[in-house]
């Protein structure tokens, strides 16, 4: 069994596809606890369709029990990821599922694919093209003049998240309505994910159900037994 205790280290091979807790148990107890852990993790897992959670499977042996998964993103949901610019999307047409609570997107394109998430949100499939690096485009100003600006390539400037408030609430030394300092973002920036910890919590709940003190939690390298 190949184990890794540091999930944030630089991975050189396949991503982990399993997680286990090491406790002093026999095989029969390990299998029973693994089944409970899978049930708990499925209930806690973030869900769109719920397919990834349904594919969780138990793994166990002498001295350990745990959970296996098939979808790589499960690992990242568990430990979280830092924000990053999605440079690999440059020049590509990107499919995106967006929330459509009012039905406005469906009115624009009645033939667009739709889905309902596990939590009940209605989403519509749209397509957006990410520009190539350095690409420019012309935009029309409110006064009718045209201006040359960066196109929406990964990392291009232009997203404004907040402007200065109008007087008398304007920041001293700033102008109301202007872009607030530190609030210009970039296009095609993934905001990152906070660690959800649903797999490890499933293991802890399972151990508690048997009156066991939680043991060390390790990730299984892909292909480990």
C-alpha positions as CSV (number, residue, x, y, z in Angstrom):
1,X,0.0,0.0,0.0
2,X,1.5,3.3,-1.1
3,X,0.6,6.2,1.2
4,X,1.2,9.9,1.1
5,X,0.8,12.1,4.2
6,X,1.4,15.4,2.5
7,X,-1.3,16.1,-0.2
8,X,0.1,19.5,-1.1
9,X,3.5,18.3,-2.1
10,X,4.6,18.3,-5.7
11,X,3.0,15.2,-7.3
12,X,5.1,13.4,-9.9
13,X,2.8,10.6,-10.7
14,X,-1.0,10.0,-10.7
15,X,-3.2,11.9,-8.3
16,X,-4.3,10.1,-5.2
17,X,-7.5,8.2,-5.7
18,X,-8.1,7.0,-2.1
19,X,-7.9,8.1,1.5
20,X,-7.6,5.9,4.6
21,X,-7.5,6.1,8.4
22,X,-5.0,3.8,10.2
23,X,-6.6,2.3,13.4
24,X,-6.0,-1.0,15.2
25,X,-8.8,-3.1,13.6
26,X,-9.2,-6.4,11.8
27,X,-10.3,-6.8,8.2
28,X,-14.0,-7.5,9.0
29,X,-14.3,-4.4,11.1
30,X,-12.3,-2.4,8.5
31,X,-14.8,-3.3,5.8
32,X,-17.8,-2.3,8.0
33,X,-16.2,1.0,8.9
34,X,-15.3,1.7,5.3
35,X,-18.9,1.2,4.2
36,X,-20.0,3.7,6.9
37,X,-17.3,6.2,5.8
38,X,-18.5,6.0,2.2
39,X,-22.1,6.7,3.3
40,X,-21.0,9.7,5.4
41,X,-18.7,11.1,2.7
42,X,-21.5,10.9,0.1
43,X,-23.8,12.9,2.4
44,X,-21.2,15.6,2.9
45,X,-19.7,15.8,-0.6
46,X,-20.4,18.9,-2.8
47,X,-22.9,17.9,-5.5
48,X,-24.0,19.0,-8.9
49,X,-25.4,15.8,-10.3
50,X,-24.2,13.6,-7.4
51,X,-22.5,11.2,-9.8
52,X,-19.0,11.5,-8.3
53,X,-20.3,10.8,-4.8
54,X,-22.2,7.8,-6.0
55,X,-18.9,6.4,-7.4
56,X,-17.2,6.4,-3.9
57,X,-16.2,2.9,-2.9
58,X,-15.0,1.3,0.3
59,X,-11.4,0.1,0.8
60,X,-10.0,-1.7,3.9
61,X,-7.6,-4.2,5.4
62,X,-5.8,-5.1,8.6
63,X,-5.3,-1.8,10.4
64,X,-7.0,0.6,8.1
65,X,-10.3,1.6,6.4
66,X,-11.1,4.2,3.8
67,X,-12.7,5.5,0.6
68,X,-11.8,5.3,-3.1
69,X,-13.0,7.6,-5.8
70,X,-12.9,7.6,-9.7
71,X,-13.1,11.4,-10.5
72,X,-9.8,13.4,-10.1
73,X,-11.6,16.6,-9.0
74,X,-12.7,14.8,-5.8
75,X,-9.1,15.1,-4.5
76,X,-9.0,18.8,-5.2
77,X,-12.4,19.4,-3.6
78,X,-11.1,17.6,-0.5
79,X,-7.9,19.6,-0.1
80,X,-8.8,22.8,-1.9
81,X,-6.8,24.6,-4.6
82,X,-5.2,28.1,-4.9
83,X,-6.6,30.7,-7.3
84,X,-4.9,30.6,-10.7
85,X,-5.2,32.0,-14.2
86,X,-6.5,29.4,-16.7
87,X,-3.9,30.0,-19.4
88,X,-4.6,26.7,-21.1
89,X,-8.0,28.1,-22.3
90,X,-6.4,30.8,-24.6
91,X,-8.0,30.7,-28.0
92,X,-10.5,28.0,-27.1
93,X,-14.3,28.0,-27.0
94,X,-15.2,27.1,-23.4
95,X,-18.5,25.4,-22.4
96,X,-19.9,26.9,-19.2
97,X,-22.9,25.9,-17.0
98,X,-24.4,29.1,-15.5
99,X,-27.2,29.6,-13.0
100,X,-30.5,30.8,-14.6
101,X,-32.9,31.4,-11.8
102,X,-35.1,33.9,-13.8
103,X,-35.0,32.0,-17.1
104,X,-33.4,34.9,-18.9
105,X,-30.7,32.8,-20.6
106,X,-33.3,30.2,-21.7
107,X,-35.4,32.9,-23.3
108,X,-32.3,34.1,-25.3
109,X,-31.6,30.6,-26.5
110,X,-34.6,28.1,-26.1
111,X,-32.5,25.3,-27.7
112,X,-29.7,25.5,-25.1
113,X,-29.1,22.5,-22.9
114,X,-30.3,22.8,-19.3
115,X,-29.9,20.8,-16.2
116,X,-31.0,20.9,-12.6
117,X,-28.3,20.4,-9.9
118,X,-28.6,18.1,-6.9
119,X,-29.4,21.3,-4.9
120,X,-32.2,22.3,-7.2
121,X,-30.5,25.1,-9.2
122,X,-31.5,25.4,-12.9
123,X,-28.4,25.9,-15.1
124,X,-28.0,26.6,-18.8
125,X,-25.0,25.6,-21.0
126,X,-23.4,28.5,-22.8
127,X,-20.2,28.9,-24.8
128,X,-17.6,31.7,-24.5
129,X,-14.4,32.1,-26.5
130,X,-11.2,32.9,-24.6
131,X,-9.1,35.2,-26.8
132,X,-5.5,34.4,-27.7
133,X,-2.7,36.1,-25.6
134,X,-2.2,39.7,-26.6
135,X,-5.3,39.9,-28.7
136,X,-7.0,43.3,-29.0
137,X,-10.6,44.4,-29.8
138,X,-12.6,47.6,-30.5
139,X,-15.3,48.7,-28.1
140,X,-17.8,51.5,-28.6
141,X,-18.0,54.2,-25.9
142,X,-21.2,55.7,-24.7
143,X,-20.4,58.8,-26.8
144,X,-20.1,56.7,-30.0
145,X,-16.3,56.8,-30.2
146,X,-14.3,53.6,-30.5
147,X,-11.5,52.5,-28.3
148,X,-8.8,49.7,-28.7
149,X,-8.7,47.5,-25.6
150,X,-7.3,44.1,-24.6
151,X,-9.5,41.2,-25.6
152,X,-10.6,38.7,-23.0
153,X,-7.6,36.4,-23.0
154,X,-6.5,34.6,-19.8
155,X,-4.9,37.1,-17.6
156,X,-6.1,40.2,-19.5
157,X,-6.9,43.2,-17.3
158,X,-10.4,44.6,-17.1
159,X,-12.7,43.1,-14.5
160,X,-13.8,45.7,-12.1
161,X,-15.1,44.3,-8.8
162,X,-15.7,47.6,-6.9
163,X,-15.8,51.3,-7.5
164,X,-15.4,54.2,-5.1
165,X,-18.6,55.3,-3.3
166,X,-20.1,58.6,-4.1
167,X,-19.7,61.6,-1.8
168,X,-19.7,61.8,1.2
169,X,-18.6,58.2,1.5
170,X,-15.7,58.4,-1.0
171,X,-12.3,57.2,0.3
172,X,-10.2,60.3,1.2
173,X,-8.0,61.2,-1.7
174,X,-10.1,59.2,-4.2
175,X,-12.8,60.2,-6.7
176,X,-16.3,58.8,-6.5
177,X,-17.2,56.3,-9.2
178,X,-13.5,55.6,-10.0
179,X,-12.2,52.1,-9.8
180,X,-11.3,51.2,-6.2
181,X,-7.7,50.4,-5.5
182,X,-6.9,46.7,-5.7
183,X,-10.2,45.8,-7.4
184,X,-9.3,45.3,-11.0
185,X,-9.2,41.6,-11.7
186,X,-8.2,39.6,-14.8
187,X,-10.2,37.5,-17.2
188,X,-10.4,33.7,-16.9
189,X,-9.1,33.6,-13.4
190,X,-10.2,30.6,-11.3
191,X,-11.0,31.8,-7.8
192,X,-9.7,28.6,-6.2
193,X,-11.5,26.2,-3.9
194,X,-11.5,26.1,-0.1
195,X,-10.8,22.7,1.4
196,X,-14.1,20.9,2.0
197,X,-12.7,17.9,4.0
198,X,-15.7,15.7,3.4
199,X,-13.7,12.5,2.9
200,X,-11.6,12.9,6.0
201,X,-14.7,13.9,8.0
202,X,-16.5,10.7,6.7
203,X,-13.6,8.7,8.1
204,X,-13.7,10.4,11.5
205,X,-17.5,10.0,11.8
206,X,-17.1,6.3,10.9
207,X,-14.4,5.8,13.6
208,X,-16.6,7.6,16.2
209,X,-19.5,5.3,15.4
210,X,-17.4,2.4,16.5
211,X,-16.1,4.2,19.6
212,X,-12.6,4.4,18.2
213,X,-10.1,7.3,18.6
214,X,-9.3,8.8,15.1
215,X,-6.0,7.6,13.8
216,X,-3.6,9.1,11.2
217,X,-5.3,9.9,7.8
218,X,-3.3,9.2,4.6
219,X,-3.9,9.5,0.9
220,X,-3.5,6.4,-1.3
221,X,-1.5,6.9,-4.5
222,X,-3.4,5.8,-7.6
223,X,-3.0,2.1,-8.1
224,X,-2.2,1.3,-4.4
225,X,-3.8,-1.7,-2.8
